[in-house]
Amino acid sequence: MAALALSTAACTATRLPPADAGLAIPAAWAETDPAPVSLDIAHYWRLLDDPLLTEFVEAALAENLDLAQSAARLDQARAQLRGARAGFLPQLTGSGRVNQDVGDFSVDEPQFSLGADASWEADLFGRIGANVAASEAELAAAGYSLGDLQRLIAGQVALSTISARSTALQLAIARDTLAYQDDNLQIARWRVEAGLVSSLDVEQARSQRAQTAASIPLLESNLAATANAISTLIGEPPGRVLERLDGSDFVPDPPVMAGFEAPGEVLRRRPDVRAAEASLLASTARIEGARAQLLPLVQLGGSIGTSSVGLGSLFDIVSGGLFASASQLLFDGGRTRAQIDSAEAAAQGSLAAWRLAILGALEEVETAAVDLDKADERVALFGDALDAANSSALLARSQYQAGLTDFRNLLTSENQLLSARNAQVGAEAERASAFVRLTQALGGGWAPVEYPLPVSDRTEP
């Protein structure tokens, strides 16, 4: 539990893990330029210059039903904090009673009584304070969890839209290629009728066309599935999104990132790391609350009341009293000690979860940075390949029409062109997706809000 002791000195900013937590934070990234941050990534989807993608992401942030559930959990945590803070205040209860006797010796008039009781627990050993501190940390964890879900939902919608754009563009390429292959088939038939070539050219053209045509239904199905998933994310039934995406003719081109923040700053921006830290603080506070049950409980209270026969003399005689009590747990069969052990085990689990969140954040940034760098290289290389394939297909088509080459060369050139066009689109989509994953890993996609974490001057949990 030594590592947990340092966690109790909480503040509103995420701290780096203590040295004895066994986790060292690097001073710089291994795979990226140490240049300063060049872009504001809070709303990174707007940097892609795709109005439809921006519309979908912002609609999801406003209407997504998972976010609505998370917001409800945040409200629940806020209400629980109010309930915990109420433990510092006295509790007042009032009572009233009317009694009417019946029988031979009963009093004709009804008997009235009024009373009030008050009680207050003196939090001498921090039981209530520990519960409040735990509730404050749980509220912070719920708030940061909502922010992390916003970050993930924004990234999911952006990635899905990029994927849909890519699929729609590949669908357009397939349809365009099919038109060329129809022309090739017709040319092959004319040449067979003229006796210039054998019917083998026609059969090869038919086979090529059929393969291209068979790819179109699969692309249409994939586009519909992706569009329907986006519809669910933005909180609406399927249909409209598919209509907006069908016919897309480009993939978003991300801006260049010259560099980004150091690892420590990124960890402070990441809501999942901050949520894990807040959960750790809540767990340590729960240990304090469990241990306080072993200490004396001191209560102050009082009561006041009056009673009379008939309302006219109800307040003639008023009586009351004050009291103080102290109680000490002597034996409960080990129940309280078991609760303390359970709270300490939960804190150990929270510490592991915090460390895992930190490592996961560092991993995501490093991996996404490499992906984006390599995706840039792939786009450039596939651009050269597409230019060469396009030139080759034009030459092969003109030479076949002139009878200077056989149909096999034309088929090969056409297939290479189709593959190069699809590969170029795939590389562009991967570059845009890598940009989204990187900015998401850096903590973009949510509105940072400071949630108050519990502050303690204790040196031990």
N, C-alpha and C positions, 0 to 999 in steps of 0.2 A: 504493500500500500504506500510505499515511499513516494512513488511517482504521482500518486493521487494527491498527496499533500500540496504539491505545487499548483495543482489545478484549482484549489479553492480560492486563490487570490484572483478572482475573475474581474474582467473589464469588458467593455463593449466591443473590443476588437479581438479577433482571433489571435491567440498567442502561438508561438512555435513550441513544439514539444520540449519538455525539460530534458536535460542531458541524461538523467537516469531513466528516461523512458525508452532508451535503446534505439532512438531514431534520430539520425542527423539530417538536417536540411541542407542541401547543396547551396552554395553561394551563387552559382550560375548554372545555366542549362548546358547540357552536353551537346545538343544538336542544333543550336540556334545562334544567330547573330546577337551579340550583347548590345546592339543599338537600342536607343530608347523607343518607347511605344510610339507608333506612327498613326494609329487609328483609335477612335473611340468605339469600343466593341459592345457597349451596353445594348445598343439596338443594331447589332451587326448585320441583320437581314436586310436593312435598308442600304447597306454598302454594296449589295449584289446588283442593285439597279434593276430589280425585277418587280414591277408594281403588283403583279398577281401573287408572287411569293410573299411580299410584304402584307398584302391584304389577308392572305390565309394565316400568316403567323399572328398578326394582331387580332384577328377574329378568334383564333384559338386561345390567346391570352385572356380574352374577354368572355368567351362562351364555353370553354372546355369543361366537361363535367367532372373530370378528375381534379381539376383545380377547384371546382366548387366544393367537392368533398374535403379537400385539404383546407380550404378557407373555413369550412364549418368546424374542422378540428382545431383550427387556430382560435375561433370564437369559443369553443369548448374549453381550451386551455386558459383563455383569458377569464372565463367565468370561474374556473377552478381556482385561479389565483385570487380572485376577489373573495372566494369562500375561505381560502387559507388565511388571508389577511384579516378576515373577520374574527379569527381566533384571538387577536390582540385586544379586542373590545369586549366589554361586559355583555352578558346575556340577560335580557329582561323578559319576564313572562308575567302576564296578567291573568286573573281568573275572576269569575263571578258566579254566583250560585243563588238560586231561588228554591226554597223548600216549603212545602205546604203539608202540614200534618193532617192526618185523617183519623177518625175514631172518636170515642166518647170523651177522651181527655185532651183532645187536640186543641191547639191554639187557632182561633179563627183567622187571624191575619197571617199571611205568608212571611217566612223568615228570609232576609236578604243578607248576602255577604259579598264583600269585595276584597281582593288581595293582589299583591304584586311581589314577585321574587326577583332577586338579582344575584348573579354569580359572576365571578371573574377569576381567571387563572393567572397567577403571577408567573410569567415565563422566566423563572430564575435560572433554569438550566438549558434553555434554548430549544425546547421541543417544538413550540409553535414557530419560532424563528427558522428552524431547520425545515419545517414543512413549507413555510413561505418561500424560503430560498429555493427549495426543490421545485415549487410551482412556478417561480420566476424563470428558472432555467428551462423547465418544460415548455413554458410559453415561448421563450426564445427559440427552443428547438423546433417547436411547431411553426414559428414564423419563418425560420431558415429552411425548414423542410418545404414549406409552401414556395419560397423563393427558388429552391432547387428544382421543384417540380415545374415551375415556370421556365427555368433554364432548359430542362429536358424536353418539355412540350414544344417550346420554340424551336429547338434543334430538330426534334422529330418531324415537325411540320415542314421546316426548311429542307431537310433531307428528302422527305417524301415528295415535295414539290420539285426538287431538282431531279429526282428519279423519274417522276412523271414527265417532266420536260424532256428528259433524255429518251424515254420510251416513245413519246409522241414524235420526236424528231426521227428516231429510228424507224418508226412506222411510216413517216412521210418518205424516208429514204427507200424503204421497201416498196412502197407504191410507185415511187418514181422509177426505181430499177425495174419494176414489173412492166412499166410502159416501154422502157428500152428493150426488154426481152420480148415483148410482143412484136416490136418492130423487127428484131432479129429473127424471130420465128417466121414472120411473114417474108422476110428477105430469103431465108433458107428455103421456103416453099417455092418462091419464084425461081430460085436457082435450080431447084430440083426439076420443076416443070420445064425449064429451059434446057435440061440435060447437062448442066454444068457441074453438078455435084450429085452425090448419092443421097438417098433418103436418110443416111446416118446423120447428116447435119440437122435434118428436121427433128429426129428423135432426140438428139442431144439438146436442141433448143427447147423442145417440149419438157424434157427432164429438168433443165435449169429453171425454166419458168415455173414449173410446178413446185419446185423446192422453195423458190422465193415467195410464191403465193401461199404456201403452207405456213410460212413464218408470220404472215400478217394476222391471222386469227389469234396466235399466241401473243403477239404484241398488243393487240386490241384487248385481250383478256387481262394482261398485266397492267395496262393503262387503266382499265376500269377498276381493278382491284386497288391500285394505288390511290386513285381518285376517291374511291369509296372510303378508304382508310382516312384520307384527309378530311372528308366530310364528317366522319365520326369525331375526329380531333377538334374540329371547329364547331361541333355541336349542332349539326344539321343533317337531315336525311340525304341519302345519295341522290345524285342527279345533276345538280347545278355545277359542282366542281368539275365533273367529267366534261360537261359542255364547255367550260372555260378553258380546260387543258387540251382538249382535242384540237389538233391543228397547230400546236406549238411549233415554232420554227427556230428556236434558239435555246441554248443552255446558259444560265447566268455565268458571267465572267467576273470572278472575285478580284478585288483590288490587291495590290502588292502590300505585304506586311513587312516593314523594315526591321521590326524587332518587337519584343514585348517585355513585360515586367519580369523582375527577378522572381525566383521560386517563392521566397517568403511573401512577397506582395501578392502573388497569384493565390496562395493559400488563404490569405486574408479576404480575397475577393470571392472565393468559392463558397457558396451557401451550404453545400453538403459537409464541408469540413467544419464550418461554424456550427451546423446543426449537431454534428457528432461531438463537438466540444461542449455545447450546451447540455447534451444528454449526459456527458461525463460529469459536469457540474451538478446536475440533478441527482445523479447516483451518489456522489459524495455527500450531498446534503441529506439524502435519505439515510445514510449511515449515521449522521448526527441525530436525526430524529429517532432512529431505532435505539441508539445508545441512551438517549435522554429518558427512555422509559425505565431505565434502571435507577434513575435518580428520583428524589422526593418530588411529589406533586403538591403545590401549595395553592389553595383556593380561598378567596374572600367572597362573602355573600351577605345577603340580608333579605328581610321580608317585612312587609307591612300589610295590615289588613283590618277590616272592621266588619261587624255583623250586627243586625238588629231585627226586631220584629216590626215590620212596616218600614216604609221608606222615609218617614218623617224624622226618625232618630238614627238613620244609618251612619252618619258621621259624628255622632255624639262621642263615641268611644273608639279611638284608633290605637292599635297596638302594633308593635313591630320588634325586630331584633336584628343584630349583626352577629356574624360568626366568621371564624377563620378555621381552616382545616388543613392538615398536612397528612399525606399518605405516602407509604413507601412499599414498593413491591418486595415481598419476602420470598415467595416461591410460586412459580407457575409451571413447574415441570420442564423448564428449558425452552419455553415458547419464545420469550423475548430474546434469548441468546441465539436461537435459530433465526429469528428475524434479522438480527445484526449480521450473522454469517451470510444470510441471503443477500442483504444489502451490500456487503463487501464483495461478494461474488459478482453481483450485478455491476458494481463499479469496475471490477477487473474486466468484465466483458465490455463495458463502455470505453475503457481505456484502449482495449484492443481494437474496437470499432473506430475510435478516433485515429489511431495510428494507421489503420487500413485505409481510412478516407484520405489521409495525407499521402500515403504511397500511391493510392489509385489516382489521385489528382496529378501527381508528378508523372506517373506513367502515361496518362492520357495526353498531357501536354507534349512530352517528348515524342510519343508515337505520332501524334497528329502533326507535329512540326516536320518530322521526316516525311510523312505522307504528302504534305503539301509541297515540300521541296521536290520530291520525286515526281509528283503529279505534274508540276510545271515542266520537268524534263520530258515526260511522256507526251504531253501535249505538243511540244516542239518537234519531237521525233515523229510522231504520228502525222503532224502537219506536212513534214517532208515526204513521208510515205504516201499520203493522200495525193499530194501534187504529182508524184511520180506515177501512181496508179491511174490518176485521171488522164495524164498524157498518154500512158500506155493504152488505155481503153479507147481513146480517140483514134490513135494510130491503127489499132487492131480493127476497129469498126470500119474505118475508111478503106483499109487494105482489103478487108473481106468483101466489102461492097464492090471493090474494083477487081476482085478475084486474085489478089496478090498473096493471100495467105489462106490457110484452112480454118474451118470453124472451131477447131480445138483451141487455137491461139486466141480467138475472140472470146470463147467461153472462159479461158483462164484469165484473160485481162478483165473481163466483166466481173468475175468472182473476186479478183483481187481488189477491184475498185469498190465493190460492195463491202468487203471486209474492212478496207481502209476507211471508208466513210463511217461505218459503225464503230470502228476502233477510235476514230477521232472524236466522235460524239461521246463514247464511253470515257475517254480520257478527260474531256472537258467537264463531264459530269463528276468524275472522281476528283478533279481539281476543286470544283465548287464545293463538293461534299467535304473534302479535306479542310477547306477554309472554314466551313460551318463547324466541323468537329474541333478544329483548333480554337476558334473563338469561343466555342462552348466550353472547352477544357480550361480556357483562361478565365472563365467566370462570367462571360457575356450571356445576355439573354434574360436577365432579371433586374429588378429595380432594388438596389441595396437599401436596406432599412436597418437601423440599429435597434436591436431589442435589448432591454436592460437585463444583464446577467447578474446573479446574486454576488454580493461583495462580502467577503469574510476576512477578519483579521486573525483567524486561527492559523496556527502553523501545522496542525495535524488534522486529518479527517476525523 
